[in-house]
Every structure is written in structure tokens, then in C-alpha cells.
Amino acid sequence: MNSKQSMVDLKYIERKNREPIKVVLFCGSSGAINVLENFLLNIEQGLKVAIVVLLHRKKGTQDYLVKYLNQKICVKVLPVEHGIQIEKGIIYIIPAGYHCIMEKNRTLSLDLSEKVMFSRPSADVSLESFSFNLKEQLIAIIVSGANADGANGAKWVAKRNGKLIVQTPKEAFAKTMPSSVLEAVDRVDHIVPTNELYNTAAKYF
């Protein structure tokens, strides 16, 4: 490839990276797997957003979840790898044991810094960095979990005009995570039960 062609390719990549993309950041912990499966089973071909899944899980469960979801749903599911470029139409699973940060060029970085709210990955860490780079293009979903991870991150989402969708705490297996978000943020966009999460989020796709 000659230098002129390389410059053309580089400009194309830079332009593509500047194009707006909407991202769903799905955050949960204890009791969230069933909620996630219910959400993803509603997806059809031609998904117009990227979906990033952040769950508090034990190490070693990454491969199982990616393989399982690829067998169950009709769009591609990939593990987040350090430096991966996020694209619409794909579901990304954050590996256990790593924080996930979005960079300015919409790549995802994996980080081994200290746990936040006893968690790595931490919803607070991802919600803050995703909202910084996506602003109103972020759709954050907070579901069942047994600690308050996500409450501080939700404040950044609201401040930067992203959408906040929270599972109804009384129907969550563990209500602490969604309840903490509702206590931390003056106003969220939607509080809905599990079976309404996808259709509610899809209004913004």
C-alpha cells in the first residue's frame, strides 16, 4: 500500500470514528443474568446501536457467557478486548476482573486499577467514561444488584444528558443497585419492570 492510499484510509477511519454512535451500557450484578437474557432475546437483526454489558462476575465466566449468548440471540456477541473499536450492531461483554473505559476515539480499554464499590468491573467507572465521550448518545440501564455501584456513575450520565433507565427495584432480585441510583439522581428517564426494559430502551435507538 502506498503512502497516498494510507493517508486516504487514515482519513476514512478518523471520519468514521467521529460519526455519532449510540451505545447501550447495561449494568447489573446479583440477579442480573436473567434480566439480561430477557433484554437481549428481544433484539432483531439490524441492531442500530452498540450494546456493552457490564456484570459483576467471578473470573472465568467470560467465555461461557459469550458462547451462550451467541447461541441464543441473532446478533454477534464479542468479549471486550483492550483497544477494541466499538461498532453498532454488536454486543460486547466486559470480562470479569477488569474495569472498562471508553476512550475519545470510541475504543474500549481494560484497566486493572483498584476495585470501586468492591467491584471490577465497576459500573461507576464505565458510566463516567462512557458518558464523558458519548454525552446524549449514551443509554444507561441499571438493573438488579446487591451494592450501590452505579449510583455515582448515574449522576454523570444525567449531567451529560444521557438516558437513564432503571429496573423497578421492587421486582429486582437484589434491589440495592437500582434503588441506589434512584436515591442518587434527582430524575431518571424511566423506571420499568424487566419485560419493558428493551422496548423502553429501543425508543432511543
CORSULZI-V315647 format. One line per field, one symbol per residue. ss: DSSP state (~ for helix, > for strand, _ for the rest). burial: + if it has 16 or more other C-alpha atoms within 10 Angstrom, else -. A space follows every 10 residues. Layout:
BEGIN
ss: ???
burial: ???
END
This chain:
BEGIN
ss: __~~~~~~~~ ~~~~~~~~__ __>>>>>>__ _~~~~~~~~~ _________> >>>>>_____ _~~~~~~~~~ ~~___>>>>_ ___>>____> >>>_____>> >>____>>>> >____>__>_ __~~~~~~~~ ~~~~~~~>>> >>________ ~~~~~~~~~_ __>>>>>_~~ ~____~~~~~ ~~~~_____> >>_~~~~~~~ ~~___
burial: ---------- ------+--- ++++++++++ +++-++-+++ ------++++ +++++++--- -+--++--+- --+++-++++ +----++-++ ++++++++++ +++--+++++ --------++ ++++++++++ ++++++++++ ++++++++++ ++++++++-+ -++++++++- -+++++++++ ++-++--+-+ ++++--++-- +----
END
